[in-house]
Amino acid sequence: VPERAGLYSMFATIREYPGHLEMLFADNLEASSEGRYIVWLFDIWIMQWRRITVDEYVPVIRNNQGVIEPCVGGHGRALWALLLEKALAKLSGSYDALRRADCGPLLMA
């Protein structure tokens, strides 16, 4: 999705720095039996770290073959990418607001 290319580039950048991604997730990057995850993001608007709680439910679509798949999370749709995008959407106010957001401030999160 072109409007989210910057977001996906940001995710790729995060993966280049070992330990940074793990630092954002309070528990770990493995699937939670409770379906709830804590993500730490820096909110540049209030200049402090925020603990964002997200659940395992993500928006889905039916693809051309009729298979239901997540419509967020980028290529490969790794669990961490789905959860991080959901946490960033929550921080931004919605998925739509996240899509319209400048990636600069998001990268600082």
QUIVEN-V599344 format. One record per residue. RES is the residue in one small letter. OMEGA is omega in whole degrees, -180 to 180 (none if undefined). Layout:
res=RES omega=OMEGA
res=RES omega=OMEGA
This chain:
res=v omega=-174
res=p omega=-177
res=e omega=179
res=r omega=-179
res=a omega=179
res=g omega=178
res=l omega=180
res=y omega=176
res=s omega=178
res=m omega=179
res=f omega=179
res=a omega=179
res=t omega=-180
res=i omega=-179
res=r omega=-180
res=e omega=-178
res=y omega=-177
res=p omega=178
res=g omega=-178
res=h omega=180
res=l omega=180
res=e omega=180
res=m omega=-178
res=l omega=-178
res=f omega=-175
res=a omega=-177
res=d omega=175
res=n omega=-177
res=l omega=-180
res=e omega=179
res=a omega=180
res=s omega=178
res=s omega=179
res=e omega=-179
res=g omega=-179
res=r omega=-176
res=y omega=176
res=i omega=178
res=v omega=177
res=w omega=178
res=l omega=177
res=f omega=-180
res=d omega=-176
res=i omega=-179
res=w omega=178
res=i omega=175
res=m omega=175
res=q omega=177
res=w omega=177
res=r omega=176
res=r omega=-178
res=i omega=178
res=t omega=177
res=v omega=175
res=d omega=-175
res=e omega=-178
res=y omega=180
res=v omega=178
res=p omega=180
res=v omega=175
res=i omega=174
res=r omega=-178
res=n omega=-177
res=n omega=179
res=q omega=179
res=g omega=-180
res=v omega=178
res=i omega=-179
res=e omega=178
res=p omega=178
res=c omega=177
res=v omega=172
res=g omega=176
res=g omega=-177
res=h omega=179
res=g omega=177
res=r omega=176
res=a omega=-179
res=l omega=-177
res=w omega=-179
res=a omega=177
res=l omega=-177
res=l omega=179
res=l omega=178
res=e omega=179
res=k omega=178
res=a omega=178
res=l omega=177
res=a omega=179
res=k omega=178
res=l omega=-179
res=s omega=-180
res=g omega=179
res=s omega=175
res=y omega=179
res=d omega=178
res=a omega=178
res=l omega=179
res=r omega=-179
res=r omega=-175
res=a omega=173
res=d omega=-177
res=c omega=180
res=g omega=178
res=p omega=179
res=l omega=179
res=l omega=177
res=m omega=180
res=a omega=none
